[in-house]
Amino acid sequence: GAVVSQHPSRVICKSGTSVKIECRSLDFQATTMFWYRQFPKQSLMLMATSNEGSKATYEQGVEKDKFLINHASLTLSTLTVTSAHPEDSSFYICSARDARHEQYFGPGTRLTVT
Amino acid sequence: SQQGEEDPQALSIQEGENATMNCSYKTSINNLQWYRQNSGRGLVHLILIRSNEREKHSGRLRVTLDTSKKSSSLLITASRAADTASYFCATDATNAGKSTFGDGTTLTVKP
């Protein structure tokens, strides 16, 4: 099946710094990628839809200036958490949609802000 | 907001028993997917069932879809301790262009 990778898998950063998370579709092109956030013992919440060559569409309540998304190519989307704070500590998961509209998820990135 | 709702929220069974989890959703869908997540780990895709399908099997897993009731069920037969995990349904809503997740069912299989 299709493979989606994320990098890094874990990151610890200090409060006030910015962190970039990469999501890559390894063996298919994805015009659409999605970013989800998951807090402990909770479900995945969609943050934004990332479209190649255009601006991301953010879900209600998600600050677009804090969570910068760039879909630079058909195989790469990045999420930058700017001026991170401890409450941003979470598990961030991306997914990529292929031409058949099937979604494949990355392994996730655990962000800890100290 | 989450489209899918799952029940039960938590399920505890003995090894060898069957486990059934249900997912209900609100709008028309293109497909519905079930995922497993072990504690602190990423998602593992289990099964995708399309809106024109009623049942799919994969090994010990059986998924049904009833679009008239807007519900799906995941049955795990002959459960094993290694099946202990959280299980989520994700619905790809028609014309929405995105998938949303249910709240999940936490399954504990006791050896």
Contacts between the chains, C-beta under 8 A, distances in Angstrom:
chain1	res1	chain2	res2	distance
A	1	B	45	7.5
A	32	B	97	7.1
A	34	B	98	6.2
A	34	B	99	7.1
A	36	B	101	7.6
A	42	B	103	7.8
A	43	B	2	6.4
A	43	B	88	6.3
A	43	B	101	4.9
A	43	B	102	6.5
A	43	B	103	4.9
A	43	B	104	5.1
A	44	B	43	7.8
A	44	B	88	7.0
A	44	B	90	8.0
A	44	B	101	4.5
A	45	B	2	7.6
A	45	B	101	7.7
A	46	B	98	6.1
A	46	B	99	7.6
A	46	B	100	5.9
A	46	B	101	7.8
A	49	B	97	6.7
A	49	B	98	5.4
A	91	B	40	8.0
A	93	B	42	6.5
A	93	B	43	6.6
A	95	B	99	7.5
A	101	B	30	6.4
A	101	B	31	7.8
A	101	B	92	7.0
A	102	B	31	7.6
A	102	B	48	6.3
A	103	B	33	7.1
A	103	B	90	7.5
A	103	B	92	7.0
A	103	B	99	5.5
A	104	B	45	7.2
A	105	B	35	7.4
A	105	B	42	6.8
A	105	B	43	4.6
A	105	B	45	6.9
A	106	B	42	6.9
A	107	B	41	7.8
A	107	B	42	3.8
A	108	B	41	7.5
A	108	B	42	4.1
A	108	B	43	7.4
A	110	B	40	7.7
